[in-house]
Amino acid sequence: MTAFAHRLLGAAALDVETYEEVEADRGATIQALAVVVVSSLATGVGASGLGRTAGAATANIFLFSIAALLGWAAWALLIMQIGGRLLPEPDTRVDVTELLRTLGFAAAPGMLRIFAVFLPSLALPLFGFTSAWMMVTMVVAVRQALDYRSTMRAIGVCVIGWLLAVVLVVALGLWITPSLT
């Protein structure tokens, strides 16, 4: 198994050592970026299994992929600000690239969303399951990257960041979507 595949599986399996390894390895930055991009594309493709309307779903793959990428970026930025500036622990030191590497690998479960296009009847449960799984991987990533001793603090940072990111993505979606009237 390649180091990249091992890291993907380790991140998805909530392996703390994998997150520590990714955090410390500057060479993993491109890998983490690849995980986020592939996860976003899988979200876009998988989202076409949610509606199953001919033509419209294909046209929206790009928009769903961009929305997923922007959502992850907003979440990561909010986690950095909330976790590093508003709710740090005494040992917290924020290194942006270390945090982004760990958060990038935490997006690994999102890659499974591509299967929603093949299983449209399971698309919604699959998206719900992978979203919950990504929340848990983000908590582990935040705890490791921000050197938190408290898992509850990492949970709080991730949930607050996620809620704010959802608001931002929905607001952006409403802003760029044409009016139906």
C-alpha positions in Angstrom: 0.0 0.0 0.0 1.3 3.5 -0.8 2.0 6.0 1.9 -0.9 8.1 0.4 -3.4 5.3 0.6 -2.2 4.4 4.1 -2.8 8.0 5.1 -6.3 8.1 3.6 -7.3 4.9 5.4 -5.6 6.1 8.6 -7.4 9.5 8.5 -10.8 7.8 7.8 -10.2 5.3 10.6 -9.5 8.2 13.1 -5.9 7.1 13.6 -4.2 9.8 15.7 -0.7 8.8 14.5 -1.8 9.4 10.9 -2.9 12.9 11.8 0.4 13.5 13.6 2.3 12.2 10.6 0.4 14.4 8.2 0.8 17.4 10.4 4.6 17.0 10.6 5.1 16.1 6.9 5.4 19.3 4.8 5.4 17.0 1.7 1.9 15.9 2.5 0.4 19.4 1.6 -0.2 18.4 -2.0 -1.7 15.1 -0.9 -4.1 16.9 1.5 -5.1 19.3 -1.3 -5.8 16.3 -3.6 -8.0 14.7 -0.9 -10.1 17.9 -0.6 -10.4 18.3 -4.4 -11.3 14.7 -5.0 -13.8 14.7 -2.1 -15.4 17.9 -3.5 -15.6 16.3 -7.0 -17.1 13.2 -5.4 -19.7 15.3 -3.7 -20.6 17.0 -7.0 -20.9 13.7 -8.9 -22.7 12.0 -6.0 -25.1 14.9 -5.6 -26.4 14.1 -9.1 -27.8 10.9 -7.5 -29.9 13.0 -5.1 -32.3 14.4 -7.7 -32.0 12.1 -10.7 -33.4 14.6 -13.1 -32.1 14.2 -16.6 -29.7 16.9 -17.7 -30.1 19.1 -14.7 -28.1 16.9 -12.5 -25.2 16.8 -14.9 -25.2 20.6 -15.3 -25.1 20.9 -11.5 -22.1 18.6 -10.8 -19.8 21.6 -11.3 -21.8 23.8 -8.9 -22.1 21.1 -6.3 -18.3 20.5 -6.5 -17.5 24.2 -6.1 -20.0 24.5 -3.2 -18.4 21.5 -1.5 -14.9 23.0 -2.0 -16.0 26.4 -0.8 -17.7 24.9 2.2 -14.6 23.0 3.2 -12.5 26.1 2.8 -14.9 28.2 4.8 -15.0 25.5 7.5 -11.2 25.3 7.6 -10.8 29.0 7.9 -13.4 29.3 10.6 -11.7 26.4 12.5 -8.4 28.2 12.3 -9.9 31.4 13.7 -12.1 29.9 16.3 -9.7 27.2 17.4 -6.5 29.2 17.3 -7.7 32.6 18.4 -11.0 32.4 20.2 -10.7 29.1 22.0 -7.1 28.1 22.2 -5.6 26.0 25.0 -2.3 26.9 26.7 -0.4 24.5 24.4 -2.2 25.6 21.2 0.0 27.0 18.5 -1.4 27.6 15.1 0.6 26.7 12.0 -1.7 27.2 9.1 -0.1 24.6 6.8 -0.1 21.9 9.5 -3.8 22.6 10.3 -4.7 22.6 6.6 -2.9 19.3 6.0 -4.8 17.6 8.8 -8.1 19.1 7.8 -7.4 18.1 4.2 -7.0 14.4 5.1 -10.1 14.7 7.4 -12.1 15.2 4.2 -11.3 11.6 3.1 -14.7 10.1 4.0 -16.3 12.6 1.5 -14.7 10.6 -1.3 -17.4 7.9 -0.7 -20.1 10.3 -1.9 -19.4 9.4 -5.5 -21.3 6.1 -4.8 -24.5 8.1 -4.5 -24.7 8.4 -8.2 -24.8 4.6 -8.5 -27.2 4.1 -5.6 -29.6 7.0 -5.9 -32.0 5.5 -3.4 -29.2 5.5 -0.8 -27.9 8.9 -1.8 -29.4 10.9 1.1 -28.3 8.4 3.8 -24.9 8.2 2.2 -24.5 11.9 2.3 -25.7 12.1 5.9 -23.4 9.2 7.0 -20.3 10.7 5.3 -21.1 14.2 6.7 -21.2 12.8 10.2 -18.0 10.8 9.6 -16.3 13.9 8.3 -17.3 15.8 11.4 -15.7 13.2 13.6 -12.5 13.1 11.4 -12.4 16.9 11.7 -12.6 16.7 15.4 -9.6 14.4 15.5 -7.7 16.6 13.0 -8.4 19.7 15.1 -7.4 18.1 18.3 -4.1 17.0 16.9 -3.2 20.0 14.9 -4.1 22.5 17.6 -2.6 20.4 20.3 -5.8 20.3 22.3 -6.0 18.1 25.4 -9.8 18.4 25.4 -11.8 16.5 22.8 -14.8 18.6 23.9 -13.1 21.8 22.9 -12.3 20.3 19.5 -15.9 19.2 19.1 -17.1 22.7 20.0 -14.7 24.4 17.5 -15.7 22.0 14.7 -19.5 22.3 15.3 -19.4 26.1 15.6 -17.2 26.3 12.5 -19.5 24.0 10.6 -22.6 25.9 11.5 -21.0 29.2 10.4 -19.7 27.6 7.2 -23.2 26.3 6.3 -24.6 29.8 6.8 -21.9 31.2 4.5 -22.4 28.6 1.8 -26.2 28.9 1.9 -25.9 32.7 1.8 -23.6 32.4 -1.2 -25.9 29.9 -2.9 -28.9 32.2 -2.4 -26.9 35.1 -3.8 -25.7 33.4 -7.0 -28.9 31.4 -7.7 -31.4 33.1 -10.0 -34.7 34.1 -8.5 -37.7 31.8 -9.3 -40.1 34.7 -9.6 
